[in-house]
Amino acid sequence: MDIDVILKALDHPVKFIGYVSQRRNIITKELLFAQDELDLLGLFLEKDGEFPELDDNQLLNLMDYSQAVGTAIDYEYGP
């Protein structure tokens, strides 16, 4: 179901490719931790299609960014 939500929220192929590419880079560095995929997507949406730049000594733990996803897809799957 997450992939359905991701594809709906990122309604253009360029946005999807940008998300996947940036996601891979930020997760590989192990600087960003999220409870689930929708928190990552929510952060990406809130930052206008960009993950934040993190230094090697910074860590970011995401919680409850899924609200931005719900807004982007008009809560199609519920609140």
mmJSON file of the N, C-alpha and C atoms, coordinates in Angstrom:
{"data_MODEL":{"atom_site":{
"group_PDB":["ATOM","ATOM","ATOM","ATOM","ATOM","ATOM","ATOM","ATOM","ATOM","ATOM","ATOM","ATOM","ATOM","ATOM","ATOM","ATOM","ATOM","ATOM","ATOM","ATOM","ATOM","ATOM","ATOM","ATOM","ATOM","ATOM","ATOM","ATOM","ATOM","ATOM","ATOM","ATOM","ATOM","ATOM","ATOM","ATOM","ATOM","ATOM","ATOM","ATOM","ATOM","ATOM","ATOM","ATOM","ATOM","ATOM","ATOM","ATOM","ATOM","ATOM","ATOM","ATOM","ATOM","ATOM","ATOM","ATOM","ATOM","ATOM","ATOM","ATOM","ATOM","ATOM","ATOM","ATOM","ATOM","ATOM","ATOM","ATOM","ATOM","ATOM","ATOM","ATOM","ATOM","ATOM","ATOM","ATOM","ATOM","ATOM","ATOM","ATOM","ATOM","ATOM","ATOM","ATOM","ATOM","ATOM","ATOM","ATOM","ATOM","ATOM","ATOM","ATOM","ATOM","ATOM","ATOM","ATOM","ATOM","ATOM","ATOM","ATOM","ATOM","ATOM","ATOM","ATOM","ATOM","ATOM","ATOM","ATOM","ATOM","ATOM","ATOM","ATOM","ATOM","ATOM","ATOM","ATOM","ATOM","ATOM","ATOM","ATOM","ATOM","ATOM","ATOM","ATOM","ATOM","ATOM","ATOM","ATOM","ATOM","ATOM","ATOM","ATOM","ATOM","ATOM","ATOM","ATOM","ATOM","ATOM","ATOM","ATOM","ATOM","ATOM","ATOM","ATOM","ATOM","ATOM","ATOM","ATOM","ATOM","ATOM","ATOM","ATOM","ATOM","ATOM","ATOM","ATOM","ATOM","ATOM","ATOM","ATOM","ATOM","ATOM","ATOM","ATOM","ATOM","ATOM","ATOM","ATOM","ATOM","ATOM","ATOM","ATOM","ATOM","ATOM","ATOM","ATOM","ATOM","ATOM","ATOM","ATOM","ATOM","ATOM","ATOM","ATOM","ATOM","ATOM","ATOM","ATOM","ATOM","ATOM","ATOM","ATOM","ATOM","ATOM","ATOM","ATOM","ATOM","ATOM","ATOM","ATOM","ATOM","ATOM","ATOM","ATOM","ATOM","ATOM","ATOM","ATOM","ATOM","ATOM","ATOM","ATOM","ATOM","ATOM","ATOM","ATOM","ATOM","ATOM","ATOM","ATOM","ATOM","ATOM","ATOM","ATOM","ATOM","ATOM","ATOM","ATOM","ATOM","ATOM","ATOM","ATOM","ATOM","ATOM","ATOM","ATOM","ATOM"],
"id":[1,2,3,4,5,6,7,8,9,10,11,12,13,14,15,16,17,18,19,20,21,22,23,24,25,26,27,28,29,30,31,32,33,34,35,36,37,38,39,40,41,42,43,44,45,46,47,48,49,50,51,52,53,54,55,56,57,58,59,60,61,62,63,64,65,66,67,68,69,70,71,72,73,74,75,76,77,78,79,80,81,82,83,84,85,86,87,88,89,90,91,92,93,94,95,96,97,98,99,100,101,102,103,104,105,106,107,108,109,110,111,112,113,114,115,116,117,118,119,120,121,122,123,124,125,126,127,128,129,130,131,132,133,134,135,136,137,138,139,140,141,142,143,144,145,146,147,148,149,150,151,152,153,154,155,156,157,158,159,160,161,162,163,164,165,166,167,168,169,170,171,172,173,174,175,176,177,178,179,180,181,182,183,184,185,186,187,188,189,190,191,192,193,194,195,196,197,198,199,200,201,202,203,204,205,206,207,208,209,210,211,212,213,214,215,216,217,218,219,220,221,222,223,224,225,226,227,228,229,230,231,232,233,234,235,236,237],
"type_symbol":["N","C","C","N","C","C","N","C","C","N","C","C","N","C","C","N","C","C","N","C","C","N","C","C","N","C","C","N","C","C","N","C","C","N","C","C","N","C","C","N","C","C","N","C","C","N","C","C","N","C","C","N","C","C","N","C","C","N","C","C","N","C","C","N","C","C","N","C","C","N","C","C","N","C","C","N","C","C","N","C","C","N","C","C","N","C","C","N","C","C","N","C","C","N","C","C","N","C","C","N","C","C","N","C","C","N","C","C","N","C","C","N","C","C","N","C","C","N","C","C","N","C","C","N","C","C","N","C","C","N","C","C","N","C","C","N","C","C","N","C","C","N","C","C","N","C","C","N","C","C","N","C","C","N","C","C","N","C","C","N","C","C","N","C","C","N","C","C","N","C","C","N","C","C","N","C","C","N","C","C","N","C","C","N","C","C","N","C","C","N","C","C","N","C","C","N","C","C","N","C","C","N","C","C","N","C","C","N","C","C","N","C","C","N","C","C","N","C","C","N","C","C","N","C","C","N","C","C","N","C","C","N","C","C","N","C","C"],
"label_atom_id":["N","CA","C","N","CA","C","N","CA","C","N","CA","C","N","CA","C","N","CA","C","N","CA","C","N","CA","C","N","CA","C","N","CA","C","N","CA","C","N","CA","C","N","CA","C","N","CA","C","N","CA","C","N","CA","C","N","CA","C","N","CA","C","N","CA","C","N","CA","C","N","CA","C","N","CA","C","N","CA","C","N","CA","C","N","CA","C","N","CA","C","N","CA","C","N","CA","C","N","CA","C","N","CA","C","N","CA","C","N","CA","C","N","CA","C","N","CA","C","N","CA","C","N","CA","C","N","CA","C","N","CA","C","N","CA","C","N","CA","C","N","CA","C","N","CA","C","N","CA","C","N","CA","C","N","CA","C","N","CA","C","N","CA","C","N","CA","C","N","CA","C","N","CA","C","N","CA","C","N","CA","C","N","CA","C","N","CA","C","N","CA","C","N","CA","C","N","CA","C","N","CA","C","N","CA","C","N","CA","C","N","CA","C","N","CA","C","N","CA","C","N","CA","C","N","CA","C","N","CA","C","N","CA","C","N","CA","C","N","CA","C","N","CA","C","N","CA","C","N","CA","C","N","CA","C","N","CA","C","N","CA","C","N","CA","C","N","CA","C","N","CA","C","N","CA","C"],
"label_alt_id":[null,null,null,null,null,null,null,null,null,null,null,null,null,null,null,null,null,null,null,null,null,null,null,null,null,null,null,null,null,null,null,null,null,null,null,null,null,null,null,null,null,null,null,null,null,null,null,null,null,null,null,null,null,null,null,null,null,null,null,null,null,null,null,null,null,null,null,null,null,null,null,null,null,null,null,null,null,null,null,null,null,null,null,null,null,null,null,null,null,null,null,null,null,null,null,null,null,null,null,null,null,null,null,null,null,null,null,null,null,null,null,null,null,null,null,null,null,null,null,null,null,null,null,null,null,null,null,null,null,null,null,null,null,null,null,null,null,null,null,null,null,null,null,null,null,null,null,null,null,null,null,null,null,null,null,null,null,null,null,null,null,null,null,null,null,null,null,null,null,null,null,null,null,null,null,null,null,null,null,null,null,null,null,null,null,null,null,null,null,null,null,null,null,null,null,null,null,null,null,null,null,null,null,null,null,null,null,null,null,null,null,null,null,null,null,null,null,null,null,null,null,null,null,null,null,null,null,null,null,null,null,null,null,null,null,null,null],
"label_comp_id":["MET","MET","MET","ASP","ASP","ASP","ILE","ILE","ILE","ASP","ASP","ASP","VAL","VAL","VAL","ILE","ILE","ILE","LEU","LEU","LEU","LYS","LYS","LYS","ALA","ALA","ALA","LEU","LEU","LEU","ASP","ASP","ASP","HIS","HIS","HIS","PRO","PRO","PRO","VAL","VAL","VAL","LYS","LYS","LYS","PHE","PHE","PHE","ILE","ILE","ILE","GLY","GLY","GLY","TYR","TYR","TYR","VAL","VAL","VAL","SER","SER","SER","GLN","GLN","GLN","ARG","ARG","ARG","ARG","ARG","ARG","ASN","ASN","ASN","ILE","ILE","ILE","ILE","ILE","ILE","THR","THR","THR","LYS","LYS","LYS","GLU","GLU","GLU","LEU","LEU","LEU","LEU","LEU","LEU","PHE","PHE","PHE","ALA","ALA","ALA","GLN","GLN","GLN","ASP","ASP","ASP","GLU","GLU","GLU","LEU","LEU","LEU","ASP","ASP","ASP","LEU","LEU","LEU","LEU","LEU","LEU","GLY","GLY","GLY","LEU","LEU","LEU","PHE","PHE","PHE","LEU","LEU","LEU","GLU","GLU","GLU","LYS","LYS","LYS","ASP","ASP","ASP","GLY","GLY","GLY","GLU","GLU","GLU","PHE","PHE","PHE","PRO","PRO","PRO","GLU","GLU","GLU","LEU","LEU","LEU","ASP","ASP","ASP","ASP","ASP","ASP","ASN","ASN","ASN","GLN","GLN","GLN","LEU","LEU","LEU","LEU","LEU","LEU","ASN","ASN","ASN","LEU","LEU","LEU","MET","MET","MET","ASP","ASP","ASP","TYR","TYR","TYR","SER","SER","SER","GLN","GLN","GLN","ALA","ALA","ALA","VAL","VAL","VAL","GLY","GLY","GLY","THR","THR","THR","ALA","ALA","ALA","ILE","ILE","ILE","ASP","ASP","ASP","TYR","TYR","TYR","GLU","GLU","GLU","TYR","TYR","TYR","GLY","GLY","GLY","PRO","PRO","PRO"],
"label_asym_id":["A","A","A","A","A","A","A","A","A","A","A","A","A","A","A","A","A","A","A","A","A","A","A","A","A","A","A","A","A","A","A","A","A","A","A","A","A","A","A","A","A","A","A","A","A","A","A","A","A","A","A","A","A","A","A","A","A","A","A","A","A","A","A","A","A","A","A","A","A","A","A","A","A","A","A","A","A","A","A","A","A","A","A","A","A","A","A","A","A","A","A","A","A","A","A","A","A","A","A","A","A","A","A","A","A","A","A","A","A","A","A","A","A","A","A","A","A","A","A","A","A","A","A","A","A","A","A","A","A","A","A","A","A","A","A","A","A","A","A","A","A","A","A","A","A","A","A","A","A","A","A","A","A","A","A","A","A","A","A","A","A","A","A","A","A","A","A","A","A","A","A","A","A","A","A","A","A","A","A","A","A","A","A","A","A","A","A","A","A","A","A","A","A","A","A","A","A","A","A","A","A","A","A","A","A","A","A","A","A","A","A","A","A","A","A","A","A","A","A","A","A","A","A","A","A","A","A","A","A","A","A","A","A","A","A","A","A"],
"label_entity_id":["1","1","1","1","1","1","1","1","1","1","1","1","1","1","1","1","1","1","1","1","1","1","1","1","1","1","1","1","1","1","1","1","1","1","1","1","1","1","1","1","1","1","1","1","1","1","1","1","1","1","1","1","1","1","1","1","1","1","1","1","1","1","1","1","1","1","1","1","1","1","1","1","1","1","1","1","1","1","1","1","1","1","1","1","1","1","1","1","1","1","1","1","1","1","1","1","1","1","1","1","1","1","1","1","1","1","1","1","1","1","1","1","1","1","1","1","1","1","1","1","1","1","1","1","1","1","1","1","1","1","1","1","1","1","1","1","1","1","1","1","1","1","1","1","1","1","1","1","1","1","1","1","1","1","1","1","1","1","1","1","1","1","1","1","1","1","1","1","1","1","1","1","1","1","1","1","1","1","1","1","1","1","1","1","1","1","1","1","1","1","1","1","1","1","1","1","1","1","1","1","1","1","1","1","1","1","1","1","1","1","1","1","1","1","1","1","1","1","1","1","1","1","1","1","1","1","1","1","1","1","1","1","1","1","1","1","1"],
"label_seq_id":[1,1,1,2,2,2,3,3,3,4,4,4,5,5,5,6,6,6,7,7,7,8,8,8,9,9,9,10,10,10,11,11,11,12,12,12,13,13,13,14,14,14,15,15,15,16,16,16,17,17,17,18,18,18,19,19,19,20,20,20,21,21,21,22,22,22,23,23,23,24,24,24,25,25,25,26,26,26,27,27,27,28,28,28,29,29,29,30,30,30,31,31,31,32,32,32,33,33,33,34,34,34,35,35,35,36,36,36,37,37,37,38,38,38,39,39,39,40,40,40,41,41,41,42,42,42,43,43,43,44,44,44,45,45,45,46,46,46,47,47,47,48,48,48,49,49,49,50,50,50,51,51,51,52,52,52,53,53,53,54,54,54,55,55,55,56,56,56,57,57,57,58,58,58,59,59,59,60,60,60,61,61,61,62,62,62,63,63,63,64,64,64,65,65,65,66,66,66,67,67,67,68,68,68,69,69,69,70,70,70,71,71,71,72,72,72,73,73,73,74,74,74,75,75,75,76,76,76,77,77,77,78,78,78,79,79,79],
"pdbx_PDB_ins_code":[null,null,null,null,null,null,null,null,null,null,null,null,null,null,null,null,null,null,null,null,null,null,null,null,null,null,null,null,null,null,null,null,null,null,null,null,null,null,null,null,null,null,null,null,null,null,null,null,null,null,null,null,null,null,null,null,null,null,null,null,null,null,null,null,null,null,null,null,null,null,null,null,null,null,null,null,null,null,null,null,null,null,null,null,null,null,null,null,null,null,null,null,null,null,null,null,null,null,null,null,null,null,null,null,null,null,null,null,null,null,null,null,null,null,null,null,null,null,null,null,null,null,null,null,null,null,null,null,null,null,null,null,null,null,null,null,null,null,null,null,null,null,null,null,null,null,null,null,null,null,null,null,null,null,null,null,null,null,null,null,null,null,null,null,null,null,null,null,null,null,null,null,null,null,null,null,null,null,null,null,null,null,null,null,null,null,null,null,null,null,null,null,null,null,null,null,null,null,null,null,null,null,null,null,null,null,null,null,null,null,null,null,null,null,null,null,null,null,null,null,null,null,null,null,null,null,null,null,null,null,null,null,null,null,null,null,null],
"Cartn_x":[0.812,0.0,0.856,2.024,2.878,3.223,3.505,3.876,2.698,1.478,0.3,0.221,0.455,0.406,1.532,2.717,3.865,3.576,3.076,2.795,1.685,0.716,-0.363,0.148,0.964,1.475,2.488,3.286,4.28,3.72,2.868,2.031,2.715,4.019,4.762,6.001,6.368,7.534,8.825,9.013,10.232,10.269,9.118,9.048,9.361,8.815,9.054,10.525,11.133,12.557,13.405,13.061,13.786,13.686,12.493,12.283,13.123,13.019,13.737,15.239,15.722,17.159,17.662,16.974,17.39,17.216,16.156,15.907,17.052,17.463,18.568,19.826,20.136,21.341,21.279,20.158,20.078,20.008,19.353,19.271,20.616,21.336,22.646,23.619,23.516,24.403,24.025,22.848,22.351,22.297,21.848,21.72,20.265,19.359,17.946,17.225,16.436,15.696,14.216,13.387,11.949,11.214,10.045,9.22,8.661,8.328,7.863,8.09,7.795,8.044,7.263,6.074,5.25,5.825,6.585,7.27,8.353,9.079,10.082,9.417,8.339,7.628,7.071,6.537,6.011,7.067,8.247,9.357,9.699,9.799,10.116,9.088,7.82,6.763,6.811,7.04,7.09,8.279,9.332,10.529,10.542,9.364,9.203,10.046,10.04,10.711,12.198,12.663,14.084,14.22,15.098,15.448,16.472,16.494,17.46,18.89,19.793,21.212,21.663,22.272,22.747,24.249,24.926,26.352,26.542,27.744,28.023,27.823,27.827,27.655,26.218,25.293,23.892,23.05,22.063,21.091,19.699,18.801,17.429,16.504,15.69,14.733,13.338,12.675,11.371,10.24,9.265,8.051,6.88,5.835,4.573,4.649,5.351,5.336,4.276,3.528,2.535,1.36,1.188,0.133,0.299,1.521,1.782,1.369,1.524,1.12,-0.401,-1.092,-2.551,-3.086,-2.484,-2.891,-2.652,-1.525,-1.173,-2.123,-2.662,-3.554,-5.006,-5.339,-6.707,-7.268,-6.435,-6.844,-7.635,-7.237,-7.937,-7.98,-6.938,-6.845,-7.217,-7.741,-8.134,-7.219,-7.557,-6.754,-5.412],
"Cartn_y":[-1.192,0.0,1.257,1.239,2.428,2.888,1.959,2.371,3.064,2.623,3.303,4.743,4.932,6.269,7.14,6.576,7.323,7.78,6.871,7.222,8.269,8.222,9.211,10.582,10.589,11.85,12.504,11.687,12.201,11.973,12.866,12.668,12.871,12.97,13.128,12.236,11.575,10.679,11.343,12.606,13.307,13.427,13.702,13.787,12.44,11.364,10.018,9.645,9.9,9.596,10.413,11.678,12.52,11.977,11.535,10.977,9.715,8.792,7.519,7.75,8.615,8.902,9.529,10.553,11.216,10.306,9.504,8.578,7.586,7.052,6.09,6.713,7.918,8.586,8.862,9.363,9.739,8.51,7.457,6.23,5.508,5.526,4.885,5.492,6.793,7.47,7.18,6.585,6.236,7.45,8.574,9.797,10.12,9.422,9.698,8.399,8.436,7.262,7.595,6.692,6.914,5.663,5.877,4.75,3.977,4.674,3.996,4.879,4.326,4.998,6.301,6.353,7.556,8.738,8.472,9.572,10.165,9.307,9.809,10.637,10.108,10.82,12.148,12.149,13.385,14.462,14.075,15.039,15.586,14.708,15.088,16.095,15.847,16.747,18.084,18.048,19.295,20.167,19.562,20.313,20.592,20.589,20.914,20.046,18.749,17.813,17.66,17.947,17.799,17.258,16.301,15.921,16.93,17.189,18.164,17.646,18.576,18.235,18.012,16.879,16.566,16.345,16.92,16.668,15.27,14.747,13.403,13.259,14.36,14.287,14.599,14.715,14.991,13.731,13.552,12.478,13.089,12.547,13.027,11.833,11.872,10.814,11.35,10.771,11.261,10.554,11.342,10.788,11.665,11.045,11.708,12.745,12.408,13.251,12.781,11.745,11.211,12.173,13.151,14.155,14.882,15.185,15.86,14.977,13.687,12.748,12.738,12.666,12.691,13.922,15.053,16.3,16.232,15.685,15.625,14.745,13.705,12.8,12.929,14.031,14.307,13.194,12.621,11.592,10.451,10.064,8.991,7.681,7.422,6.167,6.365,7.517,7.81,8.83,9.254,10.284,9.779],
"Cartn_z":[0.0,0.0,0.0,0.644,0.66,-0.741,-1.645,-3.007,-3.691,-3.429,-3.983,-3.49,-2.215,-1.62,-2.183,-2.289,-2.829,-4.251,-5.078,-6.471,-6.579,-5.685,-5.709,-5.233,-4.184,-3.639,-4.573,-5.242,-6.193,-7.588,-8.004,-9.178,-10.525,-10.525,-11.779,-11.713,-12.816,-12.796,-12.32,-12.639,-12.213,-10.688,-10.08,-8.615,-7.989,-8.562,-8.041,-8.139,-9.28,-9.465,-8.498,-8.313,-7.361,-5.948,-5.572,-4.232,-4.026,-4.962,-4.832,-4.813,-5.666,-5.732,-4.431,-3.96,-2.721,-1.512,-1.524,-0.42,-0.297,-1.418,-1.416,-0.827,-1.226,-0.735,0.765,1.236,2.641,3.553,3.098,3.901,3.919,2.814,2.739,3.741,3.954,4.905,6.359,6.579,7.911,8.847,8.31,9.09,9.402,8.766,8.919,9.263,10.313,10.753,10.784,10.296,10.268,10.727,11.292,11.738,10.547,9.481,8.271,7.049,5.913,4.635,4.503,5.062,4.926,5.698,6.761,7.444,6.54,5.842,4.883,3.787,3.248,2.191,2.702,3.913,4.496,4.631,5.088,5.187,3.81,2.834,1.458,0.934,1.195,0.737,1.471,2.776,3.557,3.165,2.686,2.288,0.787,0.173,-1.256,-2.178,-1.923,-2.829,-2.614,-1.435,-1.109,0.31,0.498,1.859,2.376,3.668,4.199,4.069,3.885,3.87,5.308,5.578,6.921,6.897,7.875,8.04,8.611,8.494,8.985,10.491,11.22,12.675,13.106,12.154,12.462,12.243,13.097,12.939,12.995,12.231,12.22,12.405,13.454,13.741,13.442,12.465,12.019,12.735,13.123,13.704,13.281,12.826,12.534,11.411,10.354,9.158,8.167,8.53,7.608,7.381,8.259,8.081,6.744,6.377,5.099,3.926,4.077,3.022,2.901,4.033,4.014,3.318,3.598,2.952,1.445,1.04,-0.385,-1.187,-0.552,-1.298,-0.838,-0.195,0.257,1.135,1.964,2.939,2.309,1.13,0.402,1.199,1.974,2.743,4.205,4.558,5.939,6.574,7.82,8.498,8.974],
"occupancy":[1.0,1.0,1.0,1.0,1.0,1.0,1.0,1.0,1.0,1.0,1.0,1.0,1.0,1.0,1.0,1.0,1.0,1.0,1.0,1.0,1.0,1.0,1.0,1.0,1.0,1.0,1.0,1.0,1.0,1.0,1.0,1.0,1.0,1.0,1.0,1.0,1.0,1.0,1.0,1.0,1.0,1.0,1.0,1.0,1.0,1.0,1.0,1.0,1.0,1.0,1.0,1.0,1.0,1.0,1.0,1.0,1.0,1.0,1.0,1.0,1.0,1.0,1.0,1.0,1.0,1.0,1.0,1.0,1.0,1.0,1.0,1.0,1.0,1.0,1.0,1.0,1.0,1.0,1.0,1.0,1.0,1.0,1.0,1.0,1.0,1.0,1.0,1.0,1.0,1.0,1.0,1.0,1.0,1.0,1.0,1.0,1.0,1.0,1.0,1.0,1.0,1.0,1.0,1.0,1.0,1.0,1.0,1.0,1.0,1.0,1.0,1.0,1.0,1.0,1.0,1.0,1.0,1.0,1.0,1.0,1.0,1.0,1.0,1.0,1.0,1.0,1.0,1.0,1.0,1.0,1.0,1.0,1.0,1.0,1.0,1.0,1.0,1.0,1.0,1.0,1.0,1.0,1.0,1.0,1.0,1.0,1.0,1.0,1.0,1.0,1.0,1.0,1.0,1.0,1.0,1.0,1.0,1.0,1.0,1.0,1.0,1.0,1.0,1.0,1.0,1.0,1.0,1.0,1.0,1.0,1.0,1.0,1.0,1.0,1.0,1.0,1.0,1.0,1.0,1.0,1.0,1.0,1.0,1.0,1.0,1.0,1.0,1.0,1.0,1.0,1.0,1.0,1.0,1.0,1.0,1.0,1.0,1.0,1.0,1.0,1.0,1.0,1.0,1.0,1.0,1.0,1.0,1.0,1.0,1.0,1.0,1.0,1.0,1.0,1.0,1.0,1.0,1.0,1.0,1.0,1.0,1.0,1.0,1.0,1.0,1.0,1.0,1.0,1.0,1.0,1.0,1.0,1.0,1.0,1.0,1.0,1.0],
"B_iso_or_equiv":[0.0,0.0,0.0,0.0,0.0,0.0,0.0,0.0,0.0,0.0,0.0,0.0,0.0,0.0,0.0,0.0,0.0,0.0,0.0,0.0,0.0,0.0,0.0,0.0,0.0,0.0,0.0,0.0,0.0,0.0,0.0,0.0,0.0,0.0,0.0,0.0,0.0,0.0,0.0,0.0,0.0,0.0,0.0,0.0,0.0,0.0,0.0,0.0,0.0,0.0,0.0,0.0,0.0,0.0,0.0,0.0,0.0,0.0,0.0,0.0,0.0,0.0,0.0,0.0,0.0,0.0,0.0,0.0,0.0,0.0,0.0,0.0,0.0,0.0,0.0,0.0,0.0,0.0,0.0,0.0,0.0,0.0,0.0,0.0,0.0,0.0,0.0,0.0,0.0,0.0,0.0,0.0,0.0,0.0,0.0,0.0,0.0,0.0,0.0,0.0,0.0,0.0,0.0,0.0,0.0,0.0,0.0,0.0,0.0,0.0,0.0,0.0,0.0,0.0,0.0,0.0,0.0,0.0,0.0,0.0,0.0,0.0,0.0,0.0,0.0,0.0,0.0,0.0,0.0,0.0,0.0,0.0,0.0,0.0,0.0,0.0,0.0,0.0,0.0,0.0,0.0,0.0,0.0,0.0,0.0,0.0,0.0,0.0,0.0,0.0,0.0,0.0,0.0,0.0,0.0,0.0,0.0,0.0,0.0,0.0,0.0,0.0,0.0,0.0,0.0,0.0,0.0,0.0,0.0,0.0,0.0,0.0,0.0,0.0,0.0,0.0,0.0,0.0,0.0,0.0,0.0,0.0,0.0,0.0,0.0,0.0,0.0,0.0,0.0,0.0,0.0,0.0,0.0,0.0,0.0,0.0,0.0,0.0,0.0,0.0,0.0,0.0,0.0,0.0,0.0,0.0,0.0,0.0,0.0,0.0,0.0,0.0,0.0,0.0,0.0,0.0,0.0,0.0,0.0,0.0,0.0,0.0,0.0,0.0,0.0,0.0,0.0,0.0,0.0,0.0,0.0,0.0,0.0,0.0,0.0,0.0,0.0],
"pdbx_formal_charge":[null,null,null,null,null,null,null,null,null,null,null,null,null,null,null,null,null,null,null,null,null,null,null,null,null,null,null,null,null,null,null,null,null,null,null,null,null,null,null,null,null,null,null,null,null,null,null,null,null,null,null,null,null,null,null,null,null,null,null,null,null,null,null,null,null,null,null,null,null,null,null,null,null,null,null,null,null,null,null,null,null,null,null,null,null,null,null,null,null,null,null,null,null,null,null,null,null,null,null,null,null,null,null,null,null,null,null,null,null,null,null,null,null,null,null,null,null,null,null,null,null,null,null,null,null,null,null,null,null,null,null,null,null,null,null,null,null,null,null,null,null,null,null,null,null,null,null,null,null,null,null,null,null,null,null,null,null,null,null,null,null,null,null,null,null,null,null,null,null,null,null,null,null,null,null,null,null,null,null,null,null,null,null,null,null,null,null,null,null,null,null,null,null,null,null,null,null,null,null,null,null,null,null,null,null,null,null,null,null,null,null,null,null,null,null,null,null,null,null,null,null,null,null,null,null,null,null,null,null,null,null,null,null,null,null,null,null],
"auth_seq_id":[1,1,1,2,2,2,3,3,3,4,4,4,5,5,5,6,6,6,7,7,7,8,8,8,9,9,9,10,10,10,11,11,11,12,12,12,13,13,13,14,14,14,15,15,15,16,16,16,17,17,17,18,18,18,19,19,19,20,20,20,21,21,21,22,22,22,23,23,23,24,24,24,25,25,25,26,26,26,27,27,27,28,28,28,29,29,29,30,30,30,31,31,31,32,32,32,33,33,33,34,34,34,35,35,35,36,36,36,37,37,37,38,38,38,39,39,39,40,40,40,41,41,41,42,42,42,43,43,43,44,44,44,45,45,45,46,46,46,47,47,47,48,48,48,49,49,49,50,50,50,51,51,51,52,52,52,53,53,53,54,54,54,55,55,55,56,56,56,57,57,57,58,58,58,59,59,59,60,60,60,61,61,61,62,62,62,63,63,63,64,64,64,65,65,65,66,66,66,67,67,67,68,68,68,69,69,69,70,70,70,71,71,71,72,72,72,73,73,73,74,74,74,75,75,75,76,76,76,77,77,77,78,78,78,79,79,79],
"auth_comp_id":["MET","MET","MET","ASP","ASP","ASP","ILE","ILE","ILE","ASP","ASP","ASP","VAL","VAL","VAL","ILE","ILE","ILE","LEU","LEU","LEU","LYS","LYS","LYS","ALA","ALA","ALA","LEU","LEU","LEU","ASP","ASP","ASP","HIS","HIS","HIS","PRO","PRO","PRO","VAL","VAL","VAL","LYS","LYS","LYS","PHE","PHE","PHE","ILE","ILE","ILE","GLY","GLY","GLY","TYR","TYR","TYR","VAL","VAL","VAL","SER","SER","SER","GLN","GLN","GLN","ARG","ARG","ARG","ARG","ARG","ARG","ASN","ASN","ASN","ILE","ILE","ILE","ILE","ILE","ILE","THR","THR","THR","LYS","LYS","LYS","GLU","GLU","GLU","LEU","LEU","LEU","LEU","LEU","LEU","PHE","PHE","PHE","ALA","ALA","ALA","GLN","GLN","GLN","ASP","ASP","ASP","GLU","GLU","GLU","LEU","LEU","LEU","ASP","ASP","ASP","LEU","LEU","LEU","LEU","LEU","LEU","GLY","GLY","GLY","LEU","LEU","LEU","PHE","PHE","PHE","LEU","LEU","LEU","GLU","GLU","GLU","LYS","LYS","LYS","ASP","ASP","ASP","GLY","GLY","GLY","GLU","GLU","GLU","PHE","PHE","PHE","PRO","PRO","PRO","GLU","GLU","GLU","LEU","LEU","LEU","ASP","ASP","ASP","ASP","ASP","ASP","ASN","ASN","ASN","GLN","GLN","GLN","LEU","LEU","LEU","LEU","LEU","LEU","ASN","ASN","ASN","LEU","LEU","LEU","MET","MET","MET","ASP","ASP","ASP","TYR","TYR","TYR","SER","SER","SER","GLN","GLN","GLN","ALA","ALA","ALA","VAL","VAL","VAL","GLY","GLY","GLY","THR","THR","THR","ALA","ALA","ALA","ILE","ILE","ILE","ASP","ASP","ASP","TYR","TYR","TYR","GLU","GLU","GLU","TYR","TYR","TYR","GLY","GLY","GLY","PRO","PRO","PRO"],
"auth_asym_id":["A","A","A","A","A","A","A","A","A","A","A","A","A","A","A","A","A","A","A","A","A","A","A","A","A","A","A","A","A","A","A","A","A","A","A","A","A","A","A","A","A","A","A","A","A","A","A","A","A","A","A","A","A","A","A","A","A","A","A","A","A","A","A","A","A","A","A","A","A","A","A","A","A","A","A","A","A","A","A","A","A","A","A","A","A","A","A","A","A","A","A","A","A","A","A","A","A","A","A","A","A","A","A","A","A","A","A","A","A","A","A","A","A","A","A","A","A","A","A","A","A","A","A","A","A","A","A","A","A","A","A","A","A","A","A","A","A","A","A","A","A","A","A","A","A","A","A","A","A","A","A","A","A","A","A","A","A","A","A","A","A","A","A","A","A","A","A","A","A","A","A","A","A","A","A","A","A","A","A","A","A","A","A","A","A","A","A","A","A","A","A","A","A","A","A","A","A","A","A","A","A","A","A","A","A","A","A","A","A","A","A","A","A","A","A","A","A","A","A","A","A","A","A","A","A","A","A","A","A","A","A","A","A","A","A","A","A"],
"auth_atom_id":["N","CA","C","N","CA","C","N","CA","C","N","CA","C","N","CA","C","N","CA","C","N","CA","C","N","CA","C","N","CA","C","N","CA","C","N","CA","C","N","CA","C","N","CA","C","N","CA","C","N","CA","C","N","CA","C","N","CA","C","N","CA","C","N","CA","C","N","CA","C","N","CA","C","N","CA","C","N","CA","C","N","CA","C","N","CA","C","N","CA","C","N","CA","C","N","CA","C","N","CA","C","N","CA","C","N","CA","C","N","CA","C","N","CA","C","N","CA","C","N","CA","C","N","CA","C","N","CA","C","N","CA","C","N","CA","C","N","CA","C","N","CA","C","N","CA","C","N","CA","C","N","CA","C","N","CA","C","N","CA","C","N","CA","C","N","CA","C","N","CA","C","N","CA","C","N","CA","C","N","CA","C","N","CA","C","N","CA","C","N","CA","C","N","CA","C","N","CA","C","N","CA","C","N","CA","C","N","CA","C","N","CA","C","N","CA","C","N","CA","C","N","CA","C","N","CA","C","N","CA","C","N","CA","C","N","CA","C","N","CA","C","N","CA","C","N","CA","C","N","CA","C","N","CA","C","N","CA","C","N","CA","C","N","CA","C","N","CA","C","N","CA","C","N","CA","C"],
"pdbx_PDB_model_num":[1,1,1,1,1,1,1,1,1,1,1,1,1,1,1,1,1,1,1,1,1,1,1,1,1,1,1,1,1,1,1,1,1,1,1,1,1,1,1,1,1,1,1,1,1,1,1,1,1,1,1,1,1,1,1,1,1,1,1,1,1,1,1,1,1,1,1,1,1,1,1,1,1,1,1,1,1,1,1,1,1,1,1,1,1,1,1,1,1,1,1,1,1,1,1,1,1,1,1,1,1,1,1,1,1,1,1,1,1,1,1,1,1,1,1,1,1,1,1,1,1,1,1,1,1,1,1,1,1,1,1,1,1,1,1,1,1,1,1,1,1,1,1,1,1,1,1,1,1,1,1,1,1,1,1,1,1,1,1,1,1,1,1,1,1,1,1,1,1,1,1,1,1,1,1,1,1,1,1,1,1,1,1,1,1,1,1,1,1,1,1,1,1,1,1,1,1,1,1,1,1,1,1,1,1,1,1,1,1,1,1,1,1,1,1,1,1,1,1,1,1,1,1,1,1,1,1,1,1,1,1,1,1,1,1,1,1]
}}}
